[in-house]
Amino acid sequence: MSISNETLQAMIRDYQGLELSDEELELVRPELENYFSELKKLEDLDLSNVFSGRLMDLVE
């Protein structure tokens, strides 16, 4: 997933982040791309046969 510099700048502005130049954004972009790639893997993970730990009644 590729994100334009304009979109990155808007996201940074929305969260009151530091202003970054286009060159600085290019340094950050590989890490963001990696993050989104890993996030996509988690979204695609099939957990339909996994019992939820939230349903367990633990005695403390």
Beta strands, then each sheet from edge to edge (+ up, - down):
end
